[in-house]
């Protein structure tokens, strides 16, 4: 694997390899000593042009647990805020000897530009670009669904026949886009639920069904319900009458939680707007995987960095990881 830029072009075999290596990584994180020597001598740069806490810390933890050196670069207070271009920033990182660059950027396509421009020889991981994609979030979501539904038998399994319903601000959500493509690749059936104003203009090319009624979608018995954060910071128009009205029609409250099949799980990419898209009862219920998603995110990002920088696993190392 040279780069991880999106899930739309990620093959089923590559997706399953990442998930299975993440299983190995998760096993190592249950040991007393969690650190592996695998990426000793490698340098990973977290290049964040947008604010993020969870994603940046998760990548930093993943790289450090693989013994890589980590450089955190924030656009605020840097040369970027003084007008430096992405090209100049990239060439600076190249001169510093970066082996991998994890980039979050407000412009859709920025990670692909970085990966294909020739400005830098490092592997590039997309940590979220505009409203385009967020591939490692989708991978950790798929990992979480697989782990919750199949338990110890999850290794090597795809999600064929699993029904996943994604609810909320699909229009602004790169998480939703990445999940749609990855879940479809893994065989899942995906339904989007949102007000018409929060569904992208043309989803005819997406492998999904669209439903505008959350109660109806819940009545079909999804295996996993993914609640998306309402991204108020990206909204400059009235996409719904009031927050209270949105919560009434599209929020996961105690009543809707009770209506889900007993073995259904609830996901949320975080951070949560409690009381808006998800109630405290739902967020804190045993069905919720919110904290598991955070834990699994480190294992998945360890797997991505491992495959990006260490390549194929020799059998001896495979045994050592387990």
C-alpha positions as CSV (number, residue, x, y, z in Angstrom):
1,X,0.0,0.0,0.0
2,X,1.5,3.3,-1.1
3,X,-1.1,5.8,0.1
4,X,-4.6,5.7,1.7
5,X,-6.5,8.5,0.1
6,X,-10.1,7.3,0.1
7,X,-12.3,4.2,0.4
8,X,-14.1,4.5,-2.9
9,X,-11.1,3.0,-4.7
10,X,-10.0,0.6,-1.9
11,X,-10.3,-3.0,-3.0
12,X,-12.1,-5.6,-0.9
13,X,-8.8,-7.5,-0.5
14,X,-6.9,-4.4,0.7
15,X,-9.8,-3.4,3.1
16,X,-9.8,-6.9,4.6
17,X,-6.0,-6.9,5.0
18,X,-6.2,-3.6,6.9
19,X,-9.0,-4.9,9.2
20,X,-7.1,-8.2,9.8
21,X,-3.8,-6.4,10.6
22,X,-5.8,-4.2,12.9
23,X,-7.0,-7.4,14.7
24,X,-3.3,-8.2,15.2
25,X,-2.6,-4.7,16.4
26,X,-5.5,-4.8,18.8
27,X,-4.1,-8.1,20.3
28,X,-0.8,-6.4,21.0
29,X,-2.6,-3.5,22.8
30,X,-3.9,-5.9,25.4
31,X,-0.4,-6.7,26.5
32,X,1.3,-5.0,29.4
33,X,3.9,-3.5,27.1
34,X,1.9,-2.1,24.2
35,X,4.9,-0.7,22.1
36,X,6.2,-2.5,19.1
37,X,9.6,-1.8,17.4
38,X,8.2,-2.1,13.9
39,X,8.6,1.5,12.7
40,X,11.7,2.5,14.7
41,X,13.6,5.1,12.7
42,X,10.6,6.2,10.6
43,X,9.1,9.7,10.9
44,X,5.4,10.3,10.7
45,X,4.2,13.9,10.3
46,X,0.6,14.9,11.4
47,X,-0.1,17.8,9.0
48,X,-3.4,19.3,10.2
49,X,-4.8,22.3,8.4
50,X,-8.1,21.9,10.3
51,X,-8.6,21.5,14.1
52,X,-8.9,18.0,15.4
53,X,-8.4,16.4,18.7
54,X,-9.5,12.7,18.4
55,X,-8.0,12.0,15.0
56,X,-4.7,13.7,15.6
57,X,-4.2,12.1,19.0
58,X,-5.3,8.7,17.6
59,X,-2.7,8.9,14.8
60,X,0.0,10.1,17.2
61,X,-0.7,7.2,19.6
62,X,-0.7,4.7,16.7
63,X,2.6,5.9,15.4
64,X,4.3,6.1,18.8
65,X,3.1,2.5,19.7
66,X,4.9,1.4,16.5
67,X,8.0,3.2,17.7
68,X,7.9,5.9,15.0
69,X,9.1,9.4,15.6
70,X,6.1,11.8,15.4
71,X,6.0,15.5,14.3
72,X,2.8,17.4,14.9
73,X,2.3,20.3,12.5
74,X,-0.7,22.6,13.0
75,X,-1.5,25.3,10.4
76,X,-2.5,27.8,13.0
77,X,0.6,29.7,14.1
78,X,2.7,28.2,11.4
79,X,4.1,29.5,8.1
80,X,0.8,28.4,6.5
81,X,-1.0,31.1,8.4
82,X,1.5,33.5,6.8
83,X,0.5,32.4,3.3
84,X,2.9,29.4,2.7
85,X,1.5,27.1,0.0
86,X,0.8,23.4,0.3
87,X,3.7,22.8,-2.1
88,X,6.2,24.7,0.0
89,X,5.0,23.0,3.2
90,X,5.4,19.6,1.5
91,X,8.8,20.3,0.2
92,X,9.9,21.4,3.7
93,X,8.6,18.1,5.1
94,X,10.5,16.3,2.3
95,X,13.7,18.0,3.4
96,X,13.1,16.9,7.0
97,X,12.9,13.3,5.8
98,X,9.2,12.5,6.5
99,X,8.4,8.9,5.7
100,X,4.6,9.3,6.1
101,X,2.3,12.4,6.1
102,X,-1.1,12.2,7.8
103,X,-3.0,15.2,6.4
104,X,-6.3,16.8,7.3
105,X,-7.3,19.7,5.0
106,X,-10.4,21.8,4.4
107,X,-10.1,21.4,0.6
108,X,-11.4,18.2,-0.9
109,X,-8.6,16.6,-2.9
110,X,-5.7,18.1,-1.0
111,X,-4.3,14.6,0.1
112,X,-4.5,13.4,-3.5
113,X,-2.7,16.5,-4.7
114,X,0.0,15.9,-2.1
115,X,0.4,12.2,-3.0
116,X,0.5,12.7,-6.8
117,X,2.3,16.0,-7.2
118,X,5.8,14.7,-6.9
119,X,6.5,17.3,-4.2
120,X,7.1,14.6,-1.6
121,X,8.1,10.9,-1.6
122,X,6.4,10.0,1.7
123,X,3.3,7.9,1.9
124,X,0.2,10.0,2.4
125,X,-2.8,9.2,4.6
126,X,-6.0,11.2,4.3
127,X,-7.2,12.1,7.8
128,X,-10.2,14.1,6.3
129,X,-10.4,16.4,3.3
130,X,-13.2,18.9,3.0
131,X,-16.6,17.1,2.6
132,X,-14.9,14.4,0.5
133,X,-13.6,11.4,2.6
134,X,-12.2,10.2,5.9
135,X,-11.1,6.7,5.2
136,X,-9.6,5.7,8.5
137,X,-12.8,6.6,10.3
138,X,-14.7,4.3,7.9
139,X,-12.2,1.5,8.5
140,X,-12.5,1.8,12.3
141,X,-16.3,1.8,12.0
142,X,-16.2,-1.3,9.9
143,X,-13.8,-2.9,12.3
144,X,-16.1,-2.0,15.2
145,X,-19.2,-3.4,13.5
146,X,-17.3,-6.6,12.6
147,X,-16.0,-7.1,16.1
148,X,-19.3,-6.4,17.8
149,X,-21.3,-8.7,15.5
150,X,-18.9,-11.6,15.0
151,X,-16.7,-11.4,18.1
152,X,-13.7,-13.7,18.1
153,X,-14.8,-15.1,14.7
154,X,-14.4,-11.7,13.0
155,X,-10.9,-12.2,11.5
156,X,-11.2,-12.6,7.8
157,X,-14.9,-11.8,7.7
158,X,-16.5,-9.3,5.4
159,X,-19.9,-7.6,6.2
160,X,-22.0,-9.5,3.5
161,X,-25.7,-9.1,4.3
162,X,-25.2,-6.7,7.3
163,X,-27.7,-3.8,7.2
164,X,-26.2,-0.4,8.2
165,X,-28.3,2.7,8.5
166,X,-26.5,6.1,8.5
167,X,-28.5,9.0,9.9
168,X,-28.1,12.7,9.9
169,X,-26.0,15.4,8.2
170,X,-24.9,13.3,5.2
171,X,-24.5,16.4,3.1
172,X,-21.5,17.7,5.0
173,X,-20.2,14.4,6.2
174,X,-17.0,12.9,4.8
175,X,-17.4,10.1,7.3
176,X,-20.7,9.1,5.6
177,X,-19.1,9.1,2.2
178,X,-16.2,6.9,3.2
179,X,-18.5,4.6,5.1
180,X,-20.9,4.2,2.1
181,X,-18.1,3.1,-0.2
182,X,-16.3,0.8,2.3
183,X,-19.4,-0.8,3.6
184,X,-20.6,-1.5,0.1
185,X,-17.2,-3.0,-0.8
186,X,-17.5,-5.3,2.2
187,X,-20.9,-6.5,1.2
188,X,-23.1,-4.5,3.6
189,X,-26.5,-3.0,2.6
190,X,-26.5,0.8,3.4
191,X,-29.4,3.1,3.9
192,X,-29.1,6.9,4.4
193,X,-31.7,8.7,6.5
194,X,-31.8,12.5,6.6
195,X,-34.0,15.5,5.9
196,X,-34.1,16.1,2.1
197,X,-32.0,19.3,2.7
198,X,-29.1,17.2,4.2
199,X,-28.9,14.6,1.5
200,X,-26.4,15.4,-1.3
201,X,-28.0,16.7,-4.5
202,X,-27.3,13.5,-6.6
203,X,-26.7,10.2,-4.8
204,X,-28.0,8.2,-7.8
205,X,-24.4,6.8,-8.3
206,X,-24.1,5.8,-4.6
207,X,-24.7,2.2,-3.7
208,X,-27.4,3.2,-1.1
209,X,-31.1,3.4,-0.4
210,X,-32.4,6.8,0.9
211,X,-35.2,7.1,3.5
212,X,-36.5,10.3,4.9
213,X,-38.2,8.7,7.9
214,X,-36.0,7.4,10.8
215,X,-38.8,5.5,12.4
216,X,-39.5,3.6,9.2
217,X,-35.8,2.9,8.8
218,X,-35.5,1.5,12.3
219,X,-38.6,-0.7,11.7
220,X,-36.6,-2.5,8.9
221,X,-34.3,-3.9,11.6
222,X,-30.7,-2.5,10.9
223,X,-27.8,-4.4,12.4
224,X,-26.0,-1.1,13.0
225,X,-27.3,2.5,13.3
226,X,-24.7,5.2,12.7
227,X,-25.6,8.6,14.0
228,X,-23.8,11.5,12.3
229,X,-22.9,14.8,14.0
230,X,-24.8,17.8,12.9
231,X,-22.0,20.0,11.6
232,X,-23.3,23.4,12.5
233,X,-19.9,25.0,11.8
234,X,-20.3,24.0,8.1
235,X,-23.8,25.3,7.8
236,X,-24.5,28.8,6.5
237,X,-28.2,28.2,5.7
238,X,-31.3,26.9,7.4
239,X,-31.1,23.2,6.6
240,X,-33.9,22.4,9.2
241,X,-36.4,24.6,11.1
242,X,-34.9,24.3,14.6
243,X,-32.6,22.0,16.5
244,X,-35.5,20.8,18.6
245,X,-37.5,19.9,15.4
246,X,-34.4,18.0,14.0
247,X,-34.0,16.1,17.2
248,X,-37.7,15.2,17.3
249,X,-37.6,13.7,13.8
250,X,-34.1,12.5,13.4
251,X,-32.6,12.1,16.8
252,X,-31.9,8.8,18.5
253,X,-33.9,9.0,21.7
254,X,-34.8,6.4,24.3
255,X,-38.0,5.4,22.4
256,X,-36.2,4.8,19.1
257,X,-33.3,3.0,20.9
258,X,-35.9,0.6,22.4
259,X,-37.4,0.0,18.9
260,X,-34.1,-1.3,17.5
261,X,-33.6,-5.1,17.4
262,X,-32.1,-6.3,20.6
263,X,-28.7,-7.1,19.0
264,X,-28.4,-3.9,17.0
265,X,-25.5,-1.6,17.8
266,X,-25.2,2.2,17.8
267,X,-22.2,4.1,16.4
268,X,-21.2,7.8,16.4
269,X,-17.9,9.2,14.9
270,X,-17.8,11.9,17.6
271,X,-17.7,14.4,18.9
272,X,-21.4,14.0,19.9
273,X,-24.0,16.7,20.2
274,X,-25.9,15.1,23.1
275,X,-29.6,15.9,23.0
276,X,-29.5,16.8,19.3
277,X,-28.6,13.8,17.1
278,X,-28.3,11.4,20.0
279,X,-29.7,11.3,23.5
280,X,-27.6,10.6,26.6
281,X,-29.5,7.3,27.1
282,X,-28.5,6.1,23.6
283,X,-24.9,7.4,23.9
284,X,-24.3,5.7,27.2
285,X,-26.3,2.5,26.6
286,X,-24.6,-1.0,26.3
287,X,-25.5,-0.9,22.6
288,X,-23.3,2.2,22.1
289,X,-19.8,1.6,20.6
290,X,-18.6,5.1,20.9
291,X,-15.7,4.4,23.2
292,X,-14.9,1.2,21.4
293,X,-14.6,3.2,18.2
294,X,-11.9,5.4,19.8
295,X,-10.0,2.3,21.0
296,X,-10.3,0.6,17.7
297,X,-9.3,3.7,15.9
298,X,-5.7,3.4,17.3
299,X,-5.5,-0.3,16.2
300,X,-6.8,0.5,12.7
301,X,-4.4,3.5,12.3
302,X,-1.5,1.3,13.5
303,X,-2.4,-1.1,10.8
304,X,-2.5,1.6,8.1
305,X,0.8,3.1,9.1
306,X,2.3,-0.4,9.4
307,X,1.2,-1.4,5.9
308,X,2.2,2.0,4.5
309,X,5.7,1.9,5.9
310,X,6.6,-1.7,6.6
311,X,4.9,-3.4,3.7
312,X,4.0,-7.1,3.7
313,X,4.4,-9.0,7.0
314,X,6.9,-11.8,7.0
315,X,5.5,-15.0,8.6
316,X,7.8,-14.6,11.6
317,X,6.7,-11.1,12.3
318,X,3.0,-12.2,11.8
319,X,3.5,-14.7,14.6
320,X,5.2,-12.1,16.8
321,X,2.3,-9.7,16.3
322,X,-0.1,-12.3,17.5
